[in-house]
Amino acid sequence: MARSPILKRTISFGYPQTINDREISMEKSSLSSSSSSLIEDQIKILDETLSENGKTLIQELLQSNKNLKKEIHDINQQLKYTIKINEKYVDQAYNMTNNTKRNKMTNDSNNSIYSDKLRKLEKYKMKALMYKQQYELYQDTMNNLQKTNQTMEEQFEKLHNIEQQQQKQIGSQQYPSLSIDHRFIHKLFHLCLQHSTNSSKSRTTIPSHQDMKTYIQQT
């Protein structure tokens, strides 16, 4: 296996070829200086990587929230339209019932007209029931979307705080913690499964990080 120049340099310092005490002391001092420089370079690279990942993650989350809020707004508009239609049919059915009763009381010869209006009334009742069921379905969907949006914002806030703490501590740690990208994707993946009607509860394999991101994009 090929070794990097830094690794070769570290190995040569770790196993000196001389027995002179002065040379050994100088090599140990040089090794300590090289190790400190190497750790500082690694921390700097990881810090830059965390910053780039954080920016990308924030942009993706903001766009996801924007799309989610637009979907909630569209459903709200559709609900308002459905309510207006329902009110219109209810008013028509109510007026038709009163008119039909008056017609029957004043003229019994209009039984055929009464029967026709009664059939129309039943038809309007069926439509009103259908719109009511659709309204309840849209209401449940909107509530789930609002809960999902709220949960995403709370999770993002927690993970953002964790990332800030990691960046503050990174200067004093030799092995800093990993980026929040994988944990956020993991939480968002399970959140999508929780609110998905087609999700399977019996999973035998653990999805990879890329599988989770692909599933979230498709969802």
Secondary structure, 3 states (H helix, E strand, C coil): CCCCHHHHHHHHHHCCCCCCHHHHHHHHHHHHHHHHHHHHHHHHHHHHHHHHHHHHHHHHHHHHHHHHHHHHHHHHHHHHHHHHHHHHHHHHHHHHHHHHHHHHHHCHHHHHHHHHHHHHHHHHHHHHHHHHHHHHHHHHHHHHHHHHHHHHHHHHHHHHHHHHHHHHHHHHCCCCCCCCHHHHHHHHHHHHHHHCCCCCCCCCCCCCHHHHHHHHHHC
